[in-house]
Amino acid sequence: MLEEVLFLVETPTVLTGSFDPAFLNIPQEVLITSMREHQRYFPVLDSEGRFSRISLRSQRRRSVDRCCGQGNEKVLRARLSDAKFFYEEDKKLVIADALAKLENIVYHEELGTVADKVRRTRAIADKLAQALRADDSVRADVSRTADICKFDLVSQMVYEFPSCKA
């Protein structure tokens, strides 16, 4: 990203900014994705765990930079507000409802839906747990893990931030 941003302007200068600490309630990976991929900012985390952001801009008068900084913060605030909304909505998601939605997502024309894939994964996981002679609590955990391994595919965060690496 540094190379890309450097070649966008003739004489790059650093423009720093911050955002409302209320956005720190959403996962750090989402903050970073919003800054890097949507706005081409370089996220910076200080020693006290506070985020700020750095943007490379053309060299201009201070008043123009201040105006650009305020505009950039307004755009970032809107992006982070969206992210916070999606995150809060996903926290309300009932796993059973999400699993039901997997029935409507085709995994492969000849292999069925994502829900079919999850059922196959669970069958394999259950057989492996049995072959390893896992105790009942471990078997239950293995089955549950297989059941929910793909439910996030119907979450708003995955839909809106598909490139976010957690």
Helices and strands as residue ranges (DSSP letters): H 2-6, E 12-17, G 21-25, H 28-33, I 34-38, H 39-39, E 42-45, E 51-58, H 62-91, H 95-101, G 102-104, E 106-108, E 112-113, H 114-131, H 136-148, G 151-154, H 156-160
